Amino acid sequence: MQLFFASTSPFARKVRIVAHELGLWERITMVEIDPWTDGRLRAMNPLAKVPTLVRDGGEPLYDSAVICDYLDACAGRRLIPQDGERRWRALRLQALAADACAAAGRLFAGERRGEPEPARDRLARAVEATLDSLEGEPLAGDAPCLAEICAALLPGYCDFRWPDRDWRAGRPRLAAFTAAMAARASFQATRHRLAAGT
Ligand SMILES: N[C@@H](CCC(=O)N[C@@H](CS)C(=O)NCC(=O)O)C(=O)O
């Protein structure tokens, strides 16, 4: 299998963390690309987005939630609870993290372009409210499932994009949880970084 990813993408990071936690890391060739300029991607994914997973003898898979589901099935269903409240919680936190990370990415891009404040305000409020909501979640950094992995994505992305902004102030539980998750090998191996030339 080949996973096309960008090291700046929280969606790709989620998939890579899941692959690592499931013990599938060695079975996947990680191909780092720039989704905006790499012409190979659109032939596999009409949206030309990362992450995209190319399987041996199967259709390519895209959208991080679909890829995580596929990897979890490959590994015998270990990270995504299959029934009960735990399942809905994991899927809810996955959806929350996805849209909040998308808002954070748009906010970062808008700041760089110097977009006016009102255009950015709704995005900033989505990011802040999501961090507040995560502070209220019962999260533990040991034995994580998809819920905990997803809950740690936005804090990690904020640290990457805005290292000078203190999202931890007033959110001690989320800060402790994020530190515990950041120490895991899967999070260490997938830390966000700027690709060369960006
Ligand atoms: N819903 C998708 C979102 C993926 C996504 O937006 N990826 C961004 C990078 S963070 C991308 O590839 N952008 C390139 C583009 O929009 O052309 C998922 O969960 O995989």
PDBQT file of the ligand as one rigid body, heavy atoms in Angstrom, charges set to zero:
ROOT
HETATM    1  N1  LIG A 201     -12.168  15.330   4.092  1.00  0.00    +0.000 N 
HETATM    2  C1  LIG A 201     -10.801  15.108   3.684  1.00  0.00    +0.000 C 
HETATM    3  C2  LIG A 201     -10.027  16.425   3.760  1.00  0.00    +0.000 C 
HETATM    4  C3  LIG A 201      -8.619  16.305   3.178  1.00  0.00    +0.000 C 
HETATM    5  C4  LIG A 201      -7.997  17.677   2.926  1.00  0.00    +0.000 C 
HETATM    6  O1  LIG A 201      -8.675  18.720   2.954  1.00  0.00    +0.000 OA
HETATM    7  N2  LIG A 201      -6.698  17.675   2.650  1.00  0.00    +0.000 N 
HETATM    8  C5  LIG A 201      -6.012  18.913   2.319  1.00  0.00    +0.000 C 
HETATM    9  C6  LIG A 201      -4.708  19.029   3.108  1.00  0.00    +0.000 C 
HETATM   10  S1  LIG A 201      -5.030  19.308   4.834  1.00  0.00    +0.000 SA
HETATM   11  C7  LIG A 201      -5.649  18.903   0.847  1.00  0.00    +0.000 C 
HETATM   12  O2  LIG A 201      -5.224  17.901   0.328  1.00  0.00    +0.000 OA
HETATM   13  N3  LIG A 201      -5.813  20.053   0.176  1.00  0.00    +0.000 N 
HETATM   14  C8  LIG A 201      -5.468  20.178  -1.217  1.00  0.00    +0.000 C 
HETATM   15  C9  LIG A 201      -6.599  20.743  -2.018  1.00  0.00    +0.000 C 
HETATM   16  O3  LIG A 201      -7.635  21.102  -1.438  1.00  0.00    +0.000 OA
HETATM   17  O4  LIG A 201      -6.447  20.838  -3.224  1.00  0.00    +0.000 OA
HETATM   18  C10 LIG A 201     -10.173  14.023   4.564  1.00  0.00    +0.000 C 
HETATM   19  O5  LIG A 201     -10.631  13.833   5.698  1.00  0.00    +0.000 OA
HETATM   20  O6  LIG A 201      -9.248  13.339   4.097  1.00  0.00    +0.000 OA
ENDROOT
TORSDOF 0
